[in-house]
Amino acid sequence: ADGCEEGIAGDALLFDPASSRFLPAGDLVQARVGHRAVALADGSVLLLGGWTEDGPTALVERYLPTTGRFEPHGRMLEARDGFSATALADGGILIAGGDTDGMRRLASAERYDTATGRSTPLGAMATPRMSHTATRLADGRVLVAGGSRSAREVLDMLELFDPESGTFAPAGTLATARHKHAALAHGDRVLLIGGAAIPEENGHFRDSEWWSPGGVTAGPSMAQGRYKFLDSVAALPDGRWLVAGGGAQAELLDAGGTVFHPVTGRIGTALAFASATLLADGRVLVAGGYDPDIRIHRQAWLLVPAPAVSPPPNNPD
């Protein structure tokens, strides 16, 4: 679904990799922007919450590729914008935080049942937050990192959600308070990259930091500062990560999580809230977003990651 200067659009598009064309995919039940999209195992896609012309919404709808239509699929317990929606190992979705009226952050969380379309309340986070990340670990727990508690305060607090108990527990602090950043899962570790403080115009972060059960350590730095790029990172089949949003040039993080490498070719402008989607043939579709002048872009790019370079063999002769 797409937003535009004239308002919030309610149409959707399908990208055909064979022809490199976008095709009409029907209209949403409710036009929205800033929502979360979660792909399900049956091929359908859920759209949760977001901002409408009447404010935040609690409506959940599902896109069915078999019919090419959107249909209502229940509601969240609270209308939310700027929240996180994380697929859990049991098939449910953890919904946490966000904003409910354009001013008030939420600490509440709920578990959405994808089969029934119903939500049940969970234990609240220790602090209200929006524009945070929520990343599922290998053991099924979810790390919640950063975000903003108010229009003047960015958080460094980390929390862990335990799906067995349905509760959150403290998980340390970041070295740098950040919001509107991105997170990359790497086994039992999470790399938190980029983002910004408040005021955001003072600069966007290039640095990253690793969270692990043992604490927080410094990670590699990107070539350029980025923020508002949560959905513009993509995991590649060989273990590398493509970071495409928030900057005029994409970067690749190696499988070991040690170095960012620039990608040949330029997007041309730092696009906020663009999406990056891994295609079946290994290419990555980067689409949409808006530039630093808040001009919405209709362009899309296909990035073809070069094969990873293996280190030379260790030959003592």
CORSUL-V767733 format. One record per residue. N is the residue number from 1. RES is the residue in three letters. PSI is psi in whole degrees, 0 to 359 (999 if undefined). D_LAST is the distance of its C-alpha to the last C-alpha in Angstrom with 1 decimal. Layout:
n=N res=RES psi=PSI d_last=D_LAST
n=N res=RES psi=PSI d_last=D_LAST
This chain:
n=1 res=ALA psi=150 d_last=58.7
n=2 res=ASP psi=150 d_last=59.1
n=3 res=GLY psi=162 d_last=61.0
n=4 res=CYS psi=165 d_last=62.9
n=5 res=GLU psi=329 d_last=64.9
n=6 res=GLU psi=352 d_last=68.1
n=7 res=GLY psi=200 d_last=67.5
n=8 res=ILE psi=116 d_last=65.4
n=9 res=ALA psi=151 d_last=64.7
n=10 res=GLY psi=13 d_last=64.9
n=11 res=ASP psi=166 d_last=63.2
n=12 res=ALA psi=159 d_last=59.8
n=13 res=LEU psi=150 d_last=57.4
n=14 res=LEU psi=135 d_last=54.9
n=15 res=PHE psi=130 d_last=51.8
n=16 res=ASP psi=107 d_last=51.1
n=17 res=PRO psi=330 d_last=47.4
n=18 res=ALA psi=319 d_last=48.2
n=19 res=SER psi=353 d_last=50.7
n=20 res=SER psi=38 d_last=49.5
n=21 res=ARG psi=151 d_last=53.1
n=22 res=PHE psi=134 d_last=54.9
n=23 res=LEU psi=147 d_last=57.8
n=24 res=PRO psi=141 d_last=60.8
n=25 res=ALA psi=26 d_last=60.4
n=26 res=GLY psi=185 d_last=63.9
n=27 res=ASP psi=144 d_last=65.3
n=28 res=LEU psi=158 d_last=64.7
n=29 res=VAL psi=320 d_last=67.5
n=30 res=GLN psi=122 d_last=67.3
n=31 res=ALA psi=138 d_last=65.9
n=32 res=ARG psi=163 d_last=63.4
n=33 res=VAL psi=155 d_last=60.6
n=34 res=GLY psi=19 d_last=58.1
n=35 res=HIS psi=175 d_last=58.1
n=36 res=ARG psi=141 d_last=55.2
n=37 res=ALA psi=131 d_last=54.0
n=38 res=VAL psi=122 d_last=52.5
n=39 res=ALA psi=135 d_last=51.3
n=40 res=LEU psi=164 d_last=52.4
n=41 res=ALA psi=334 d_last=50.9
n=42 res=ASP psi=4 d_last=53.7
n=43 res=GLY psi=349 d_last=52.9
n=44 res=SER psi=167 d_last=55.7
n=45 res=VAL psi=131 d_last=55.3
n=46 res=LEU psi=138 d_last=57.3
n=47 res=LEU psi=124 d_last=58.5
n=48 res=LEU psi=132 d_last=59.6
n=49 res=GLY psi=210 d_last=61.8
n=50 res=GLY psi=187 d_last=61.4
n=51 res=TRP psi=132 d_last=63.9
n=52 res=THR psi=179 d_last=66.9
n=53 res=GLU psi=347 d_last=69.7
n=54 res=ASP psi=11 d_last=71.6
n=55 res=GLY psi=191 d_last=68.9
n=56 res=PRO psi=152 d_last=66.3
n=57 res=THR psi=154 d_last=66.6
n=58 res=ALA psi=356 d_last=66.0
n=59 res=LEU psi=137 d_last=66.0
n=60 res=VAL psi=135 d_last=63.2
n=61 res=GLU psi=158 d_last=62.9
n=62 res=ARG psi=135 d_last=60.8
n=63 res=TYR psi=126 d_last=59.6
n=64 res=LEU psi=110 d_last=59.8
n=65 res=PRO psi=337 d_last=57.8
n=66 res=THR psi=330 d_last=59.9
n=67 res=THR psi=343 d_last=63.1
n=68 res=GLY psi=28 d_last=61.7
n=69 res=ARG psi=156 d_last=63.9
n=70 res=PHE psi=143 d_last=63.8
n=71 res=GLU psi=150 d_last=66.0
n=72 res=PRO psi=145 d_last=66.8
n=73 res=HIS psi=54 d_last=64.9
n=74 res=GLY psi=189 d_last=66.4
n=75 res=ARG psi=151 d_last=66.3
n=76 res=MET psi=164 d_last=64.5
n=77 res=LEU psi=332 d_last=66.6
n=78 res=GLU psi=145 d_last=66.4
n=79 res=ALA psi=133 d_last=66.2
n=80 res=ARG psi=146 d_last=62.9
n=81 res=ASP psi=148 d_last=61.0
n=82 res=GLY psi=25 d_last=57.6
n=83 res=PHE psi=179 d_last=56.8
n=84 res=SER psi=148 d_last=53.7
n=85 res=ALA psi=112 d_last=53.6
n=86 res=THR psi=124 d_last=50.7
n=87 res=ALA psi=128 d_last=50.3
n=88 res=LEU psi=164 d_last=50.2
n=89 res=ALA psi=333 d_last=48.6
n=90 res=ASP psi=4 d_last=52.1
n=91 res=GLY psi=348 d_last=52.9
n=92 res=GLY psi=178 d_last=55.1
n=93 res=ILE psi=126 d_last=54.7
n=94 res=LEU psi=120 d_last=54.7
n=95 res=ILE psi=125 d_last=56.9
n=96 res=ALA psi=140 d_last=56.9
n=97 res=GLY psi=207 d_last=58.5
n=98 res=GLY psi=196 d_last=59.5
n=99 res=ASP psi=140 d_last=62.7
n=100 res=THR psi=346 d_last=66.0
n=101 res=ASP psi=18 d_last=68.4
n=102 res=GLY psi=352 d_last=66.5
n=103 res=MET psi=330 d_last=66.8
n=104 res=ARG psi=117 d_last=66.3
n=105 res=ARG psi=155 d_last=62.8
n=106 res=LEU psi=142 d_last=62.6
n=107 res=ALA psi=351 d_last=61.0
n=108 res=SER psi=158 d_last=62.0
n=109 res=ALA psi=157 d_last=59.8
n=110 res=GLU psi=158 d_last=60.6
n=111 res=ARG psi=119 d_last=59.0
n=112 res=TYR psi=129 d_last=59.7
n=113 res=ASP psi=114 d_last=60.0
n=114 res=THR psi=338 d_last=58.7
n=115 res=ALA psi=318 d_last=60.7
n=116 res=THR psi=342 d_last=64.1
n=117 res=GLY psi=20 d_last=63.8
n=118 res=ARG psi=150 d_last=65.0
n=119 res=SER psi=146 d_last=63.7
n=120 res=THR psi=146 d_last=64.2
n=121 res=PRO psi=150 d_last=64.0
n=122 res=LEU psi=174 d_last=61.2
n=123 res=GLY psi=146 d_last=61.0
n=124 res=ALA psi=157 d_last=60.8
n=125 res=MET psi=164 d_last=58.0
n=126 res=ALA psi=336 d_last=58.5
n=127 res=THR psi=148 d_last=59.2
n=128 res=PRO psi=147 d_last=60.2
n=129 res=ARG psi=153 d_last=57.6
n=130 res=MET psi=168 d_last=56.8
n=131 res=SER psi=36 d_last=53.9
n=132 res=HIS psi=181 d_last=51.5
n=133 res=THR psi=151 d_last=48.6
n=134 res=ALA psi=109 d_last=48.7
n=135 res=THR psi=126 d_last=45.4
n=136 res=ARG psi=132 d_last=45.0
n=137 res=LEU psi=171 d_last=42.4
n=138 res=ALA psi=330 d_last=40.5
n=139 res=ASP psi=4 d_last=43.2
n=140 res=GLY psi=344 d_last=46.1
n=141 res=ARG psi=166 d_last=47.3
n=142 res=VAL psi=126 d_last=47.8
n=143 res=LEU psi=123 d_last=46.8
n=144 res=VAL psi=126 d_last=49.5
n=145 res=ALA psi=136 d_last=48.4
n=146 res=GLY psi=212 d_last=50.3
n=147 res=GLY psi=182 d_last=53.1
n=148 res=SER psi=139 d_last=56.4
n=149 res=ARG psi=338 d_last=59.3
n=150 res=SER psi=180 d_last=61.7
n=151 res=ALA psi=352 d_last=61.9
n=152 res=ARG psi=356 d_last=61.1
n=153 res=GLU psi=120 d_last=58.6
n=154 res=VAL psi=143 d_last=55.0
n=155 res=LEU psi=148 d_last=53.5
n=156 res=ASP psi=4 d_last=50.4
n=157 res=MET psi=139 d_last=51.4
n=158 res=LEU psi=141 d_last=49.3
n=159 res=GLU psi=151 d_last=50.8
n=160 res=LEU psi=128 d_last=49.6
n=161 res=PHE psi=129 d_last=51.7
n=162 res=ASP psi=112 d_last=51.9
n=163 res=PRO psi=340 d_last=53.1
n=164 res=GLU psi=316 d_last=54.3
n=165 res=SER psi=342 d_last=56.7
n=166 res=GLY psi=27 d_last=57.3
n=167 res=THR psi=163 d_last=57.0
n=168 res=PHE psi=149 d_last=54.9
n=169 res=ALA psi=151 d_last=53.5
n=170 res=PRO psi=146 d_last=52.1
n=171 res=ALA psi=29 d_last=48.3
n=172 res=GLY psi=195 d_last=47.9
n=173 res=THR psi=152 d_last=48.0
n=174 res=LEU psi=156 d_last=45.8
n=175 res=ALA psi=330 d_last=44.8
n=176 res=THR psi=123 d_last=46.6
n=177 res=ALA psi=134 d_last=49.7
n=178 res=ARG psi=150 d_last=49.2
n=179 res=HIS psi=167 d_last=51.0
n=180 res=LYS psi=39 d_last=50.5
n=181 res=HIS psi=190 d_last=46.8
n=182 res=ALA psi=163 d_last=44.4
n=183 res=ALA psi=138 d_last=42.4
n=184 res=LEU psi=124 d_last=39.2
n=185 res=ALA psi=136 d_last=38.7
n=186 res=HIS psi=82 d_last=35.3
n=187 res=GLY psi=237 d_last=35.7
n=188 res=ASP psi=13 d_last=37.8
n=189 res=ARG psi=160 d_last=37.4
n=190 res=VAL psi=132 d_last=39.2
n=191 res=LEU psi=119 d_last=38.3
n=192 res=LEU psi=121 d_last=41.5
n=193 res=ILE psi=144 d_last=41.1
n=194 res=GLY psi=211 d_last=43.5
n=195 res=GLY psi=195 d_last=47.2
n=196 res=ALA psi=165 d_last=49.9
n=197 res=ALA psi=194 d_last=52.4
n=198 res=ILE psi=127 d_last=56.1
n=199 res=PRO psi=143 d_last=57.2
n=200 res=GLU psi=333 d_last=54.5
n=201 res=GLU psi=351 d_last=55.2
n=202 res=ASN psi=351 d_last=53.5
n=203 res=GLY psi=157 d_last=50.1
n=204 res=HIS psi=144 d_last=47.8
n=205 res=PHE psi=141 d_last=44.7
n=206 res=ARG psi=339 d_last=41.1
n=207 res=ASP psi=172 d_last=39.7
n=208 res=SER psi=166 d_last=38.9
n=209 res=GLU psi=143 d_last=38.9
n=210 res=TRP psi=133 d_last=37.6
n=211 res=TRP psi=136 d_last=40.1
n=212 res=SER psi=168 d_last=39.0
n=213 res=PRO psi=339 d_last=41.1
n=214 res=GLY psi=352 d_last=39.9
n=215 res=GLY psi=197 d_last=41.2
n=216 res=VAL psi=133 d_last=40.4
n=217 res=THR psi=161 d_last=37.4
n=218 res=ALA psi=143 d_last=36.6
n=219 res=GLY psi=184 d_last=34.8
n=220 res=PRO psi=159 d_last=33.4
n=221 res=SER psi=145 d_last=35.9
n=222 res=MET psi=166 d_last=36.9
n=223 res=ALA psi=333 d_last=37.3
n=224 res=GLN psi=151 d_last=41.1
n=225 res=GLY psi=143 d_last=43.7
n=226 res=ARG psi=148 d_last=45.1
n=227 res=TYR psi=171 d_last=47.9
n=228 res=LYS psi=48 d_last=50.0
n=229 res=PHE psi=29 d_last=47.0
n=230 res=LEU psi=319 d_last=47.1
n=231 res=ASP psi=9 d_last=47.2
n=232 res=SER psi=33 d_last=44.8
n=233 res=VAL psi=146 d_last=41.5
n=234 res=ALA psi=133 d_last=40.0
n=235 res=ALA psi=128 d_last=37.3
n=236 res=LEU psi=156 d_last=34.9
n=237 res=PRO psi=334 d_last=33.7
n=238 res=ASP psi=8 d_last=30.1
n=239 res=GLY psi=350 d_last=31.0
n=240 res=ARG psi=166 d_last=31.4
n=241 res=TRP psi=134 d_last=34.8
n=242 res=LEU psi=127 d_last=36.7
n=243 res=VAL psi=112 d_last=39.2
n=244 res=ALA psi=336 d_last=41.7
n=245 res=GLY psi=165 d_last=45.0
n=246 res=GLY psi=357 d_last=46.4
n=247 res=GLY psi=163 d_last=44.5
n=248 res=ALA psi=347 d_last=44.5
n=249 res=GLN psi=139 d_last=40.9
n=250 res=ALA psi=160 d_last=39.0
n=251 res=GLU psi=153 d_last=35.9
n=252 res=LEU psi=130 d_last=33.2
n=253 res=LEU psi=128 d_last=32.0
n=254 res=ASP psi=164 d_last=28.5
n=255 res=ALA psi=334 d_last=28.4
n=256 res=GLY psi=352 d_last=27.3
n=257 res=GLY psi=31 d_last=30.3
n=258 res=THR psi=328 d_last=28.6
n=259 res=VAL psi=138 d_last=29.2
n=260 res=PHE psi=135 d_last=31.9
n=261 res=HIS psi=138 d_last=31.0
n=262 res=PRO psi=148 d_last=33.9
n=263 res=VAL psi=134 d_last=34.8
n=264 res=THR psi=138 d_last=35.6
n=265 res=GLY psi=153 d_last=39.4
n=266 res=ARG psi=142 d_last=42.2
n=267 res=ILE psi=328 d_last=44.9
n=268 res=GLY psi=334 d_last=47.0
n=269 res=THR psi=157 d_last=48.7
n=270 res=ALA psi=104 d_last=48.2
n=271 res=LEU psi=124 d_last=49.8
n=272 res=ALA psi=140 d_last=51.2
n=273 res=PHE psi=28 d_last=51.5
n=274 res=ALA psi=167 d_last=49.7
n=275 res=SER psi=149 d_last=48.1
n=276 res=ALA psi=122 d_last=44.6
n=277 res=THR psi=125 d_last=44.5
n=278 res=LEU psi=128 d_last=41.5
n=279 res=LEU psi=164 d_last=42.5
n=280 res=ALA psi=334 d_last=41.6
n=281 res=ASP psi=7 d_last=39.5
n=282 res=GLY psi=347 d_last=37.3
n=283 res=ARG psi=163 d_last=39.2
n=284 res=VAL psi=126 d_last=41.0
n=285 res=LEU psi=121 d_last=44.6
n=286 res=VAL psi=126 d_last=45.7
n=287 res=ALA psi=148 d_last=49.5
n=288 res=GLY psi=200 d_last=52.5
n=289 res=GLY psi=177 d_last=53.0
n=290 res=TYR psi=154 d_last=54.8
n=291 res=ASP psi=178 d_last=53.9
n=292 res=PRO psi=341 d_last=54.7
n=293 res=ASP psi=14 d_last=58.2
n=294 res=ILE psi=34 d_last=58.8
n=295 res=ARG psi=123 d_last=58.9
n=296 res=ILE psi=136 d_last=57.9
n=297 res=HIS psi=139 d_last=55.4
n=298 res=ARG psi=356 d_last=55.6
n=299 res=GLN psi=158 d_last=52.3
n=300 res=ALA psi=154 d_last=49.4
n=301 res=TRP psi=146 d_last=45.8
n=302 res=LEU psi=117 d_last=43.1
n=303 res=LEU psi=133 d_last=39.6
n=304 res=VAL psi=97 d_last=36.7
n=305 res=PRO psi=130 d_last=33.6
n=306 res=ALA psi=152 d_last=30.4
n=307 res=PRO psi=146 d_last=27.7
n=308 res=ALA psi=142 d_last=25.6
n=309 res=VAL psi=121 d_last=22.3
n=310 res=SER psi=146 d_last=19.4
n=311 res=PRO psi=152 d_last=16.7
n=312 res=PRO psi=149 d_last=13.3
n=313 res=PRO psi=150 d_last=11.1
n=314 res=ASN psi=97 d_last=9.0
n=315 res=ASN psi=107 d_last=5.4
n=316 res=PRO psi=343 d_last=3.8
n=317 res=ASP psi=999 d_last=0.0
